[in-house]
Amino acid sequence: MNSSLISKIEKAKRYAAEPERVQFQALEVTFRGDNGTHKIRLSGDEWSCECEHFVVHGLCSHVMTLQRLFAANLSDSARFTQERIPATA
């Protein structure tokens, strides 16, 4: 292995130990929950999930899981989401 590649590997190891260097701008994942599989997206600081709870409340366990997993890689706005209180009829 040449010295240039060894240097790049060492740099990658150092970067990997500092996850705050990376910030997601967009993300799309498939999440396998207890009641089905859902597509979750992050666009800028806005989350979306196909599950019924998110559609009604603007927050769900799937999004909260990703916020926990990737906290070091999210802006403050994307890291914390307020649940919407549905309007009552």
Backbone as numpy.savetxt, mean C-alpha at the origin, in Angstrom:
# Nx Ny Nz CAx CAy CAz Cx Cy Cz
32.64 -12.70 -10.36 31.78 -11.53 -10.36 32.69 -10.29 -10.36
32.33 -9.31 -11.19 33.20 -8.15 -11.25 32.93 -7.18 -10.10
33.89 -6.33 -9.82 33.80 -5.44 -8.65 32.66 -4.44 -8.79
32.30 -4.05 -10.00 31.19 -3.12 -10.20 29.87 -3.75 -9.74
29.65 -5.00 -10.08 28.42 -5.69 -9.69 28.39 -5.92 -8.18
29.53 -6.27 -7.60 29.60 -6.45 -6.14 29.23 -5.15 -5.44
29.72 -4.04 -5.95 29.41 -2.74 -5.37 27.91 -2.45 -5.47
27.29 -2.80 -6.59 25.85 -2.58 -6.78 25.03 -3.46 -5.83
25.46 -4.68 -5.62 24.78 -5.59 -4.70 24.85 -5.03 -3.28
25.99 -4.55 -2.87 26.14 -3.97 -1.53 25.27 -2.73 -1.37
25.21 -1.91 -2.40 24.37 -0.72 -2.35 22.90 -1.12 -2.25
22.49 -2.13 -3.00 21.10 -2.60 -2.94 20.76 -3.12 -1.55
21.67 -3.82 -0.92 21.44 -4.30 0.46 21.25 -3.13 1.42
22.07 -2.09 1.25 21.96 -0.91 2.12 20.63 -0.20 1.89
20.25 -0.04 0.63 18.97 0.60 0.31 17.79 -0.21 0.86
17.86 -1.53 0.75 16.77 -2.39 1.23 16.59 -2.26 2.75
17.65 -1.94 3.45 17.57 -1.76 4.90 16.99 -0.39 5.28
16.74 0.46 4.28 16.20 1.79 4.50 14.95 1.98 3.63
13.84 1.28 3.98 12.66 1.31 3.11 12.04 2.69 2.94
12.33 3.62 3.84 11.77 4.96 3.72 12.32 5.71 2.50
13.34 5.16 1.86 13.87 5.76 0.62 12.87 5.65 -0.53
11.96 4.69 -0.45 11.02 4.41 -1.54 9.63 4.89 -1.15
8.98 5.63 -2.04 7.60 6.04 -1.78 6.75 5.65 -2.99
5.67 4.90 -2.73 4.77 4.47 -3.79 3.96 5.66 -4.29
3.84 5.78 -5.60 2.97 6.75 -6.23 1.72 6.06 -6.77
1.88 4.79 -7.13 0.77 3.99 -7.62 1.06 2.53 -7.29
-0.01 1.80 -7.05 0.13 0.40 -6.68 -1.18 -0.29 -7.02
-1.09 -1.51 -7.53 -2.29 -2.30 -7.77 -1.98 -3.72 -7.34
-2.82 -4.25 -6.46 -2.60 -5.60 -5.97 -3.91 -6.37 -5.96
-3.78 -7.67 -5.95 -4.91 -8.56 -5.73 -4.76 -9.09 -4.32
-5.81 -8.95 -3.53 -5.79 -9.32 -2.13 -6.77 -10.47 -1.93
-6.28 -11.58 -1.42 -7.12 -12.74 -1.15 -7.59 -12.68 0.29
-8.81 -12.20 0.52 -9.38 -12.10 1.86 -10.12 -13.36 2.23
-10.74 -13.35 3.40 -11.51 -14.50 3.87 -12.76 -14.74 3.03
-13.33 -13.67 2.47 -14.60 -13.79 1.75 -14.47 -13.58 0.25
-13.27 -13.59 -0.26 -13.09 -13.42 -1.70 -11.81 -12.67 -2.01
-11.59 -12.49 -3.29 -10.40 -11.80 -3.77 -10.82 -10.42 -4.27
-10.03 -9.41 -3.91 -10.37 -8.03 -4.23 -9.18 -7.34 -4.88
-9.46 -6.45 -5.82 -8.41 -5.63 -6.42 -8.34 -4.33 -5.63
-7.15 -3.99 -5.19 -6.91 -2.76 -4.42 -5.93 -1.91 -5.21
-6.23 -0.61 -5.24 -5.37 0.33 -5.96 -5.01 1.51 -5.07
-3.80 1.99 -5.28 -3.36 3.26 -4.71 -2.96 4.14 -5.87
-3.55 5.30 -5.97 -3.20 6.27 -7.01 -2.94 7.59 -6.31
-1.70 8.01 -6.30 -1.32 9.18 -5.51 -1.51 8.84 -4.04
-2.43 9.54 -3.37 -2.73 9.24 -1.97 -4.11 8.62 -1.79
-4.76 8.26 -2.89 -6.13 7.75 -2.84 -6.18 6.24 -3.01
-6.81 5.58 -2.05 -7.00 4.13 -2.09 -8.36 3.79 -2.70
-8.45 2.61 -3.29 -9.73 2.05 -3.67 -9.66 0.54 -3.52
-10.80 -0.04 -3.21 -10.92 -1.49 -3.08 -12.29 -1.87 -3.61
-12.38 -3.02 -4.22 -13.64 -3.47 -4.81 -14.61 -4.05 -3.80
-14.18 -4.22 -2.55 -15.07 -4.86 -1.57 -16.22 -3.93 -1.18
-17.30 -4.53 -0.73 -18.52 -3.78 -0.38 -18.28 -2.80 0.76
-17.51 -3.20 1.77 -17.26 -2.31 2.90 -16.56 -1.03 2.46
-15.58 -1.15 1.58 -14.88 0.04 1.10 -15.83 0.95 0.32
-16.65 0.35 -0.52 -17.58 1.14 -1.33 -18.49 1.99 -0.44
-18.94 1.43 0.67 -19.84 2.15 1.57 -19.08 3.09 2.50
-17.97 2.62 3.06 -17.29 3.36 4.14 -15.99 4.06 3.74
-15.45 3.74 2.56 -14.20 4.37 2.14 -12.97 3.84 2.84
-13.12 2.72 3.54 -12.01 2.08 4.24 -12.39 0.63 4.49
-11.41 -0.25 4.48 -11.68 -1.67 4.72 -10.42 -2.33 5.28
-10.58 -3.56 5.72 -9.45 -4.29 6.29 -8.36 -4.56 5.25
-8.74 -4.67 3.99 -7.75 -4.93 2.93 -6.82 -3.73 2.77
-7.40 -2.53 2.70 -6.59 -1.32 2.58 -5.77 -1.11 3.85
-6.38 -1.32 5.01 -5.64 -1.13 6.27 -4.46 -2.09 6.36
-4.61 -3.30 5.83 -3.50 -4.26 5.82 -2.35 -3.72 4.99
-2.65 -3.21 3.80 -1.58 -2.67 2.95 -0.96 -1.43 3.55
-1.76 -0.62 4.23 -1.20 0.55 4.91 -0.21 0.13 5.98
-0.49 -0.96 6.67 0.44 -1.47 7.68 1.69 -2.07 7.04
1.48 -2.88 6.00 2.61 -3.54 5.34 3.60 -2.56 4.74
3.06 -1.50 4.12 3.90 -0.58 3.37 4.02 0.80 4.01
3.78 0.90 5.30 3.77 2.20 5.99 5.01 3.03 5.68
6.16 2.41 5.67 7.40 3.16 5.44 7.48 3.71 4.02
6.65 3.18 3.11 6.71 3.58 1.71 5.55 4.47 1.28
4.74 4.91 2.24 3.56 5.71 1.92 3.67 7.12 2.48
3.07 8.06 1.79 2.99 9.42 2.32 2.08 9.38 3.55
2.11 10.41 4.36 1.23 10.47 5.53 -0.24 10.36 5.11
-0.60 11.00 4.01 -2.00 10.96 3.56 -2.42 9.57 3.14
-1.54 8.82 2.50 -1.88 7.46 2.06 -1.79 6.47 3.22
-0.99 6.78 4.22 -0.81 5.88 5.35 -2.02 5.85 6.27
-2.75 6.97 6.35 -3.89 7.07 7.24 -5.12 7.46 6.45
-6.20 6.71 6.60 -7.45 6.96 5.89 -8.57 7.05 6.91
-9.41 8.04 6.75 -10.57 8.19 7.62 -11.76 7.43 7.02
-12.47 6.72 7.85 -13.67 6.02 7.40 -14.79 7.04 7.18
-15.52 6.87 6.09 -16.69 7.71 5.84 -17.86 7.19 6.64
-18.63 8.08 7.21 -19.86 7.71 7.90 -20.98 7.77 6.86
-21.61 6.63 6.55 -22.66 6.65 5.54 -23.84 7.52 5.97
-24.42 8.22 5.02 -25.60 9.04 5.31 -26.78 8.12 5.59
-27.59 8.50 6.54 -28.79 7.70 6.85 -29.98 8.33 6.14
-30.86 7.48 5.71 -32.03 7.96 4.96 -33.16 8.34 5.88
